Amino acid sequence: MQSCAETRRQIRTAGLIARYDANVPRYTSYPTAAQFTRDIGPGEWAKWLGEVPAQDAVSIYVHIPFCRTLCWYCACNTRAVNRTQTIDTYVDLLVAEAGEVAARLGRRQAVRRLHLGGGTPNMLSPGTLGRLFHGLREAFDLRAVTEVAAELDPASLTKAWVDQAACEGLNRASLGVQDLSPRVQRAINRIEPFEIVDRAAGWLRDAGVASLNLDLMYGLPLQMQDDLLKTLSQVMTLRPERLSLFGYAHVPWLKPHQRLINLTDLPGPAERFAQSQAASAYLVDQGYEPIGLDHFARPGDDLAIAARAGRLHRNFQGYTVDDADTLIGLGASSISRSPQGYVQNHSQEVAWRAAVRAGELPVARGLEITADDRRRAEIIERLMCDFAVFLPGVDRRHGPAADRFVGALQRLQPMIEDGLVSYENGALAVTEQGRPFVRAICAAFDTSLAASTVRHGRLI
């Protein structure tokens, strides 16, 4: 029989969800990509590239927008492809884009970290993967790279691909698992028994990949708390260094294929919240440290070490230890960042291909960031990473905000009264109870959110 205290806790949680479960950004950047405009294009990106200091190491993200089949839950920029020629010509153009970027840099810039994302990078054949890396080495200096990471689909991964990637320096891999329940997998069109994930992890370990991340999700159609916990117990046998636990974002207005998911099959906010909290408690009990909002890492992992030291960062790939000032995105829809601002390539692959073929930087839009943007970006990043920020310290680094954040603090007042956040003498801290609501807390500092017409996913 449920205790009175447990009943009161559930009632209070339901009230908090009702008040704060809004459509808010995930804050992988500030300003968010929703604020990018066509006022920033190839010319600005070329200028910013030319201003990268010669001695600075940069990071590179390469986007592969192809998958074997389209998963119905997916919100990534990707499409199902079964023609080798389509992928091969895309890689040819990736190499060409890398060359255009290198020309604007004026040198073979040193690279610190290289990340392959998608889509499914292992859609490339081993030979094509080797050709991509050869082209990247022609354009950039990869001799001092400390991390080569890739997001992989276990169902389409081959040992030959893993062996080729290991030869190219792969030392960190992320396997998309989501949920291992056959019922849930059918509901999201992603059939992937545990044996396939186990096989993929074995190949990666045998090839010397020392850091393995598993991507899991809660809030999926037909998913129940027991499904998620059973999935966690199964993947624990793989000894992953990291896990991410993302809430499914149902955004059919952005991703029409999500309409294939039956709305009545989706867990409600209270059930989603319970799933995330149960999974978090399980992982902590297994010895993982919670990292920010939705990541978990072994205590010896560099993500956990950075989090304890206050050196954790957040970018479009999630939580990271990457502190490079410049991130260069290659491929359709990829986003680049420099101290001056953000740019995003054409999301439509046809437009991206046409621009690269014309010898242009394939930038479609972007944003030049202001001093106030930098100030608010630091606050939001520290809240997302550390759950705390000292506002006078931000003033010292960037100069005081014109409004002294009066508006933000007024917006936070209900959350302070609800015990989600505390504020005293300039120190803002998210409470343990407030951590699941940190995106709503960050939104108080987002000056563009009220005027934005973009619909984001739900908070819970």
GIRAPE-V380804 format. One line per field, one symbol per residue. ss: DSSP state (H for helix, E for strand, - for the rest). phi: phi as a letter, one per 40 degrees, with the letter a starting at -180 (. if undefined). A space follows every 50 residues. Layout:
BEGIN
ss=???
phi=???
END
This chain:
BEGIN
ss=---HHHHHHHHHHHHHHHHH--E---------HHH-E----HHHHHHHHH -------EEEEEEE-EE-----------EE---HHHHHHHHHHHHHHHHH HHHHH----EEEEEEEEE--HHH--HHHHHHHHHHHHHH-E-----EEEE EE-HHH--HHHHHHHHH----EEEEEEE---HHHHHHH-----HHHHHHH HHHHHH----EEEEEEEE------HHHHHHHHHHHHHH---EEEEEE--- -----HHHHH--HHH---HHHHHHHHHHHHHHHHH--EEEE---EEEE-- -HHHHHHHH---EEE--EEE------EEEE----EEEE--EEEEE---HH HHHHHHH-----EEEEEE--HHHHHHHHHHHHHHHH-EEEHHHHHHHH-- -----HHHHHHHHHHHH---EEEE--EEEE----HHHHHHHHH------- -------E--
phi=.ccccccccccccccccccbcbcbccfcaadcccccbccbadcccccccc ccddcccbbbbbcbcbbcbcccccbccaacbbbccccccccdcdcccdcc cccccgacccbcbbbbbafbdccccdcccccccccccccbcccbcbabba cbcdcbcbcccccccccchdbabbbcbgaccdcccccbfacacddccccc cccccccgccbbbbcbbbgccgcbdcccccdcccccccfccbbbbcccbc bccbbdccccccdcccccdccdcccccccccccccchcccbfcabaacdc cccccccccgbcbbbcchcaccbccbbbcbhdgcbbbbdcibbbcdccdc ccccccccgbcccbaiacccccdccccccccccccbgaabccccdccbgc cdcffdccccccdcccccgcabaafgcbbccdccdcbccccccccccccc cccccbcccc
END
